[in-house]
Amino acid sequence: MTRKHFAAVADVIAGIEDEQIRRQVAREMAYAVGRFNSLFNRSRFLEACNAAE
């Protein structure tokens, strides 16, 4: 996946109205991607998802 793909996914997740669900989906996605891409920036992704911790 490229940066534009991650941005698109983050936009979709950010659109989830329920904050608990949004944070859970964002964390699970970040975990899954991080397992395959060591350069993945988890905190940047979570911020883009409006799910920063």
Backbone as JSON Lines, residues from 0, in Angstrom:
{"i":0,"aa":"M","n":[0.84,-1.17,0.0],"ca":[0.0,0.0,0.0],"c":[0.89,1.24,0.0]}
{"i":1,"aa":"T","n":[0.41,2.26,-0.64],"ca":[1.16,3.51,-0.7],"c":[0.58,4.51,0.29]}
{"i":2,"aa":"R","n":[1.25,5.65,0.41],"ca":[0.79,6.7,1.31],"c":[-0.63,7.14,0.97]}
{"i":3,"aa":"K","n":[-0.93,7.23,-0.32],"ca":[-2.28,7.67,-0.69],"c":[-3.34,6.65,-0.29]}
{"i":4,"aa":"H","n":[-2.98,5.36,-0.3],"ca":[-3.91,4.33,0.15],"c":[-4.16,4.45,1.66]}
{"i":5,"aa":"F","n":[-3.08,4.66,2.41],"ca":[-3.23,4.82,3.86],"c":[-4.06,6.06,4.18]}
{"i":6,"aa":"A","n":[-3.85,7.13,3.42],"ca":[-4.62,8.36,3.62],"c":[-6.1,8.11,3.36]}
{"i":7,"aa":"A","n":[-6.4,7.35,2.33],"ca":[-7.8,7.04,2.01],"c":[-8.43,6.2,3.12]}
{"i":8,"aa":"V","n":[-7.71,5.22,3.61],"ca":[-8.22,4.39,4.7],"c":[-8.43,5.25,5.95]}
{"i":9,"aa":"A","n":[-7.48,6.11,6.25],"ca":[-7.59,6.98,7.43],"c":[-8.8,7.9,7.3]}
{"i":10,"aa":"D","n":[-9.07,8.39,6.1],"ca":[-10.24,9.24,5.89],"c":[-11.54,8.49,6.19]}
{"i":11,"aa":"V","n":[-11.59,7.25,5.77],"ca":[-12.79,6.44,6.02],"c":[-12.95,6.21,7.52]}
{"i":12,"aa":"I","n":[-11.85,5.85,8.17],"ca":[-11.92,5.6,9.62],"c":[-12.28,6.88,10.36]}
{"i":13,"aa":"A","n":[-11.72,8.0,9.96],"ca":[-12.02,9.28,10.61],"c":[-13.49,9.63,10.51]}
{"i":14,"aa":"G","n":[-14.17,9.09,9.51],"ca":[-15.59,9.36,9.33],"c":[-16.5,8.55,10.22]}
{"i":15,"aa":"I","n":[-15.95,7.62,10.97],"ca":[-16.76,6.83,11.9],"c":[-17.16,7.72,13.06]}
{"i":16,"aa":"E","n":[-18.44,7.9,13.26],"ca":[-18.93,8.85,14.27],"c":[-18.7,8.4,15.7]}
{"i":17,"aa":"D","n":[-18.88,7.13,15.97],"ca":[-18.72,6.62,17.33],"c":[-17.22,6.59,17.68]}
{"i":18,"aa":"E","n":[-16.82,7.39,18.67],"ca":[-15.41,7.52,19.01],"c":[-14.77,6.21,19.43]}
{"i":19,"aa":"Q","n":[-15.46,5.42,20.22],"ca":[-14.91,4.13,20.67],"c":[-14.65,3.21,19.49]}
{"i":20,"aa":"I","n":[-15.6,3.12,18.6],"ca":[-15.44,2.25,17.44],"c":[-14.34,2.79,16.53]}
{"i":21,"aa":"R","n":[-14.31,4.1,16.32],"ca":[-13.28,4.72,15.48],"c":[-11.88,4.4,16.02]}
{"i":22,"aa":"R","n":[-11.69,4.57,17.31],"ca":[-10.38,4.29,17.92],"c":[-10.02,2.81,17.8]}
{"i":23,"aa":"Q","n":[-10.98,1.94,18.02],"ca":[-10.73,0.5,17.94],"c":[-10.34,0.09,16.53]}
{"i":24,"aa":"V","n":[-11.09,0.55,15.55],"ca":[-10.79,0.22,14.15],"c":[-9.42,0.77,13.76]}
{"i":25,"aa":"A","n":[-9.12,2.0,14.16],"ca":[-7.83,2.61,13.83],"c":[-6.68,1.83,14.47]}
{"i":26,"aa":"R","n":[-6.84,1.46,15.73],"ca":[-5.77,0.69,16.41],"c":[-5.56,-0.66,15.75]}
{"i":27,"aa":"E","n":[-6.64,-1.35,15.42],"ca":[-6.52,-2.67,14.81],"c":[-5.88,-2.58,13.43]}
{"i":28,"aa":"M","n":[-6.26,-1.57,12.66],"ca":[-5.67,-1.38,11.34],"c":[-4.18,-1.05,11.46]}
{"i":29,"aa":"A","n":[-3.84,-0.16,12.39],"ca":[-2.44,0.21,12.6],"c":[-1.61,-1.0,13.01]}
{"i":30,"aa":"Y","n":[-2.17,-1.83,13.87],"ca":[-1.45,-3.04,14.3],"c":[-1.22,-3.98,13.12]}
{"i":31,"aa":"A","n":[-2.27,-4.21,12.33],"ca":[-2.17,-5.13,11.2],"c":[-1.13,-4.64,10.18]}
{"i":32,"aa":"V","n":[-1.16,-3.37,9.86],"ca":[-0.23,-2.83,8.87],"c":[1.19,-2.82,9.42]}
{"i":33,"aa":"G","n":[1.32,-2.47,10.69],"ca":[2.65,-2.43,11.31],"c":[3.36,-3.77,11.31]}
{"i":34,"aa":"R","n":[2.62,-4.84,11.31],"ca":[3.22,-6.18,11.26],"c":[3.91,-6.44,9.94]}
{"i":35,"aa":"F","n":[3.46,-5.8,8.87],"ca":[4.0,-6.06,7.54],"c":[4.92,-4.96,7.03]}
{"i":36,"aa":"N","n":[4.86,-3.8,7.67],"ca":[5.66,-2.67,7.2],"c":[6.35,-2.01,8.39]}
{"i":37,"aa":"S","n":[7.64,-2.26,8.53],"ca":[8.38,-1.75,9.68],"c":[8.5,-0.23,9.66]}
{"i":38,"aa":"L","n":[8.3,0.4,8.51],"ca":[8.4,1.86,8.4],"c":[7.07,2.57,8.66]}
{"i":39,"aa":"F","n":[6.02,1.8,8.89],"ca":[4.7,2.37,9.13],"c":[4.73,3.24,10.38]}
{"i":40,"aa":"N","n":[4.23,4.46,10.26],"ca":[4.21,5.41,11.38],"c":[2.83,5.34,12.04]}
{"i":41,"aa":"R","n":[2.75,4.57,13.12],"ca":[1.48,4.31,13.8],"c":[0.85,5.6,14.33]}
{"i":42,"aa":"S","n":[1.64,6.44,14.99],"ca":[1.07,7.66,15.58],"c":[0.55,8.61,14.51]}
{"i":43,"aa":"R","n":[1.24,8.7,13.4],"ca":[0.79,9.56,12.3],"c":[-0.53,9.05,11.73]}
{"i":44,"aa":"F","n":[-0.63,7.73,11.57],"ca":[-1.85,7.13,11.06],"c":[-3.02,7.38,12.0]}
{"i":45,"aa":"L","n":[-2.79,7.17,13.31],"ca":[-3.86,7.37,14.29],"c":[-4.32,8.83,14.31]}
{"i":46,"aa":"E","n":[-3.39,9.76,14.15],"ca":[-3.77,11.18,14.06],"c":[-4.65,11.42,12.83]}
{"i":47,"aa":"A","n":[-4.27,10.83,11.71],"ca":[-5.04,11.0,10.49],"c":[-6.44,10.41,10.61]}
{"i":48,"aa":"C","n":[-6.56,9.39,11.45],"ca":[-7.86,8.74,11.69],"c":[-8.69,9.48,12.74]}
{"i":49,"aa":"N","n":[-8.13,10.55,13.3],"ca":[-8.77,11.25,14.41],"c":[-8.98,10.3,15.57]}
{"i":50,"aa":"A","n":[-7.94,9.49,15.83],"ca":[-8.01,8.49,16.89],"c":[-6.72,8.46,17.7]}
{"i":51,"aa":"A","n":[-6.02,9.57,17.76],"ca":[-4.75,9.62,18.5],"c":[-5.01,9.34,19.97]}
{"i":52,"aa":"E","n":[-4.05,8.68,20.57],"ca":[-4.2,8.28,21.98],"c":[-3.66,9.31,22.92]}
